[in-house]
Structures are given as structure tokens and as C-alpha cells.
Amino acid sequence: MGSTNGFSNWVDAHEADFDPSLPPPFKMAEIRSAIPNHCWVKDPWRSLSYVARDVVVVAGLVAMAVYFNSWLFWPVYWAAQGTMFWALFVLGHDCGHGSFSDNSLLNSVVGHVLHSSILVPYHGWRISHRSHHNNHGNVEKDETWVPLPEKLYRKLDYSTKFLRYKIPFPMFAYPMYLWYRSPGKTGSHFNPYSDLFRPNERKQIIFVMWLDFVTYLHHHGHENKLPWYRGKEWSYLRGGLTTVDRDYGWFNNIHHDIGTHVIHHLFPQIPHYHLIEATRAAKPVLGKYYREAQKSGPVPIHLLKELVKSMKEDHYVSDNGDVVYYQTDSKLFAPIIKDD
């Protein structure tokens, strides 16, 4: 097994007998066989019914905003409509995975319409998101929320580090990612000739816009540090097991159960409306490699605390080792003491 860095510093004392970086004793086939056959069935009419539901709610919110037309109501509208726009994003996301239906043309049309309506880069995002799924948990190849190697982190100036990890600034960084990708990577979602895309995909990149938020907490912020991999230590299964399920309270249904993220990452072909059942069926196979989501109240306020905590602690990973964990730059948010 490749070398690890700082594991003894990160694992909670109550979990010291379990190392999540060890190769799991089960295979993908065992997880797949535990999931009922009907969970793999894609019903286009059921998928379209969710589209209709969300569009009706979006239109209703617009009508309410026009009717009230008050600065007292507008903040409520922004929050409610932003919530619904994320619901539209999730359905377009399903189209990109092909879990919306078995008809590729229907997936492409619905996905492009939904994502374009909220200024999301459907084809560009779909392709880069495919890379994220194919390489999840891989320090060298993952596309989204990939940790910075220590050497690259140390090269960043203080202001860049501060803006990268100080809430709320990271939540507004996605347009920059679309232009420049993550630090250490080249290319752009706007450039058809970027190394993100294959030659036969270039025509699809014309319609790229931008997205302002992605699900950071599905890959960060667990109470125990989770591993990232390099080289031969990485596998599709081990990488997928580093993702985290989240409970969003009332928003679970609104956002099409996107919080059931572990099984989604392992099997993105499963429609969102089967993910809860598929997760329940797979849990006995996953054992301790599945981390139960903390139960939420109606509004997932606890996740804000976990987000802030992660931003304060998860800064970079070691340049060495095939199994690595996030480390903390203790000086980043330390008070600046000026010399007299």
C-alpha cells in the first residue's frame, strides 16, 4: 500500500479501529447486486413530471413577485427562486448523466433547456462533470473540488488563499473556475479546444454560460478526514467511497434527493427517485465505508457550520504519498501582529 500522511492526527479516537483508506473488502458488483432491479429503470414520464412540477413552482414564484412587487418581498423571492433554480439544475444534471431517460435526444434537449434557463453550461459542464465522476477522489485527475498539493498551495499569495477559504467568497468562485479551471489545471469551459474536451465534443461547447454553486459538502466537511488518492492506490470504487451523503431537511424533496451522493457517484445511471431505496439496499454491503448523514431539521442550518469548519481546516494535501488527507494552514486565519 502507498504511504499515508497524517492519518493518526485525523481519525477520531472512537474510529481508530477503522481506516477508511484501506481497500474495501467488497467489489462494485456486490453493491450493484444488492440494489433492486427496478432502481435501474428510467421512466421518462416520471422524470418529465418532476420538470413540470418545478416549472410550475418557478412560474408561480415569478407571478407572486410581480403581484407583490415590494422590496419587502424581493429577498424572500430571491431565496425561494434560488432554491428552485437548484432543483432545475439537478434535473439537468440527471440529463447529463443519462439517468433522466434512455433517450439521448430527450436528455440533451431537456438538459440544455433547463440549464440554459438558469445560465448553466449544460454541455461544457456535462463533460467536465463526467471527468469528475470518472476520477472522483483522485488528487491528480479529479476535476471538481480537487485539493491543492502543498507545493502549489504555498505558491498562492495570501489574498488568494484568504478568498479561497473565507466564507462567503468561495461560493462566488464558480465563474472563475469556468474561465480558468482549478489552480494547477489548464483550459477553459469556454474554449472548444481546451483539453477538457474531445475533438468530437467541440461543437457542443458553443452554448456555455456559468454556474455559481456546486455541492462542496458532498466532498468535504465530514467530521473525520477522508482520504484522497494518487497513482495505483486510486480506484473508481475507493474514490467514490470518499463522497458524503447529506440531509437537507425540507429541501431533500425539492432538490430531488441530491443529498444521496455516495450511490449517485458509484452508479450515476440510477434515476434520482430511486436513490434513497438504492442507498438503503447498498448500506449492508458498504458497512463502515458508508457514513450516515447527520439528520437535519426542516432547514439544514447545521451544514453551514460544517461548511465554515471545512473552509478553516481543509487547505491542502501533502505533495508526497499515494493516500493523503487534508491539512490545515494554521497561519491563514491567524491574527496579523504588526511590529511596533
N, C-alpha and C positions, 0 to 999 in steps of 0.2 A: 504493500500500500504506500502511496506517496506521503510525503511529510505533511504534518499539520502544524498550524501556528496558533498558539494562544488558546487552545481548546480548554485547558484546565482553568483558565481565567474566566471563561464564558459560561460554562454549563452550570446550571443551578445545582446546589448540593443535593436536592431531592431527586434530580435526574442524572446523577453522576454515574449510575449503573447503565445508562443508555447513551450511546454515541450515535447521533443522527447521521453522522458522516460515513458510518460503516455501510458497505454494500448490503441492501436489504435481502432477507432470505427468501423473497418471493420474486416472481417474474411478472412482466406485463400481462402475459397470457393468463396468469392466475387471477389478476384483478379483473381482466376482461370477462373471464368465465363466471365471476361472481355477480356481474351486473346482468339483470334480467334482459332477455332478448328484446322486449318491447321498448326498452330505453333507447335503443339504437334507431328506432323508427322515426322518420321525419315526416310530419304531417303539414304540408304547405298551407292547408286551410286553417289549421290551428295557429300556425305562425302568422298568417295574414290577419287573423283575428286580433292578435296582440298589436299588430301595426295599427289596425282600425281603432282599437281601444286607446292607444297612446295619441293618435292623431286627433281623436275626438276631445281628449283632455286638453291637448295643446291648443286646439281651436277654442275650446271653452274658456281657457285662461286668457287668450287674446281678447275674446268678447267681453270678459269681465274687466280687463284693463281699459278697454275702450269705453265701457259703460261708466266705470267709476272715475277714470281719468283724474286721479288725485295723487299728489306726492306722498300722501299717507299710505296709499295702496301700492304704489310702484315698487317699493322694496319687497313687499310680500310677493308681488308678481315675479320679480327677478328671481327670488329664491325658488318659488314654485315652478316657474318655467325652466329654470336651470336644471331642476330635478327631473323634469320631464324630458328635457333635451338629452340628459344622460340615458334615459330609458330608450330614446330613439337611437342613440349611439350603440347601445347593447344589441338591439335588433340588427342594425347594420353590421355590427361585429359578428353576429351569428351568420349573416350572409357571407361575410368574408371567409369564415371557416367552412362554409358549405353545410352547416348544421340547420340552416333555415329550411332548406328543401333539397331534394336530389336534382333539381333542375338548375343547371349552372346559369342559364339565361335569366331565370326569375331571380336568383340570388344576386346577380350582377345589377339588374335593373333596380330592384328594391333597395339593395345596399347603397347604390350610387345616389338614388333619390333621397333616402333617409340621411345619409352622411352629408351630402351636399347641402341639404336644407339647414344643417347646423354647422356648416363650414368645416367639415371634417374631410380629410384627404382619403376618400374611400380606397382607390386602387393603390396609391402610394403607401397608405397606412396598412392596407391588407397585406401587401408584400413584405413590408418591414416587420409586421406583426407575425407573419409566418416564420421569419427568421428568429424572432423572439421565442416562439414555441419550439422550434426545432433545436434551439440551443439554450433553453432555459437553464439557469444555474451555472453556466459556463462563463468564467471570468473573461476569457479571451474572445468568445464568439457571440455571447448574448447581445441582443440589440436594445433592450429596454431595461432601465433601472440597473444597469450593469455597474458594479462597484469600481472605483478608481484604484489602480495599483498605487502603492505608496510613492514610488518614484514620480509618477505623473501628478499625484496629489501635491507633493512637495513643490512642484514647479508652479502651481497656481498661485497668483498673488492673493493677498489677504481679502480684498474686496470680493473677488470671485468666490472664494471659499465661503465667506460670510453670506453672500446672496444665495449660494447653492444650498446652504443648510439652515438658514434662518427663516422660519415661518413668518409671513406667508409667501415670501419671494419664490420658493421652488414651485409653487402652484401656478405661477405665471410664466414658467420657463419653456413650455412646450413649443411655442412658435420658434424659439431659438434652436430647439432640438431639430425641428423640421428643416431649418435652414442649414445647420452645421452638424447635426447629429451629436452624439455624446463626445466629451473630451477624449482624445486619442483615436477617434474614428474620422474617416474622410467621407466626402459625398454629401448629397442633399436630397431631400424628398422632392425638391422642385426640379432637379436636373435629371432628365431621362437617361443620361449617360453615366449617372452615378453608379458606383459599384454595388449599390443596394439592389439594382435591378438587372435582370437578364435581358439580352437584346430583344427577345420577343415580347417583353413587357413594356418597352419604352413608349409605345403609343398610348398606353393606359395612364401615363403619368401626367398628361396634359391638364387634367382637372384638379390637381392637388390644391387644397387650401390649408387650413391648420386646425389643430386640436389643442385645447388649453388644459386638459387634465387627463391623466391616466391613473390606474389603480396602484399607486405606490405601496399601499399597505398589504397588497397581496404578495409582495415580495420582500417586505421589510417589517420591522417593528414587533416581531414575536418576542415574548418575554424571555426566551432563551435564544441566543445567537444561533443562526442556521448556517450551514456550510455553503461555500461556493467552490467550484471545481475547475481544474485545469487538466489538459493532456489526457492521459489514459484513465485517470480517476473519474472523468466525467462519463456519464451515460444518460440517455434520454430519461430513463426511469429515475435515476438518482437526482437529476436536475429537476424533474417535475415534482419530486417529493420535498423540494425546498420552498415550494409555494405555500401560501397560508390561506385558509378559509376565514371569512369574516361575516359577522352577523350585523346587518344594518337595520334591525328592528322593522318599523313600518315600511322602510324603503326596500326590503327584500323583494316583495311582490312587484312594487313599482318598477324596480330595476332588473326584473326578470332573473332573480336569483344569481346574479353575477358573483355574489359572495362565495358560492360553492366552487372555489377556484382550483382546488387540487385535482379533482376528477376532470374538470374542464381542461386543465393543462395536459393531463395524461391522454385524454380522449376528446379532443376538440370537436369531433364529429357528433357528439351527443347533443341533442336539442336542449335548450336551457330549461324547458319544462319537465325534463326527466332527470336533471342533475341532482336534485335532492334525493330522489329514490336511488339513483346510481351510487351516490356517495354513501348512503345508508348501507347498501348492499356490499360495497367495497371495504368498509371500515374494518370488518373482522380480518380481512386479508392484510390490510395496511398496518394494523396493530399500532405500536408506538410511533410509527412513521407518519401517522395521521395525527395532527394536532387539532383538538376540538376547539371550535371558535368560541370565544367568550360571549356569553349570552348578553344581548343588548336590551335596553329598554326601548320604548317607542322610537326615540331619537338616539342614534349611536354616538352620544357625547363622549363616551369612553375612548372612541377611536381617535379623537383629536388629541387626547393625552398621549396615546401611543405614537401618533404621528410626530408630535413635538419631541418626545423622548428619543425616537429613532433618529430624527434630524440632529439631535445633540450628541448621539453616540456612534452612529454608523457613518464613518467618514471615508475610510479607505481599507484596502486589504493588503497584506504583505506581497512584495514582489516575488517571494520565494515560496515554494510548496505547491503541491497539487490539490490540497484541501485547505482552504483558508477561510477565515472569519473576519467580519468587520472589526476594525479597531477604531479607537477614539483619539482625536487630536485634542488633548487636554488644554492646549493653548488657544484654541479657536475662539471660544467664548469667554476666556478669562479676562477680568478687568484689566484695562491698559493703565499701567502706572507710569506716570511721567516723572522724569528726573527733575529735581529742583535746580 
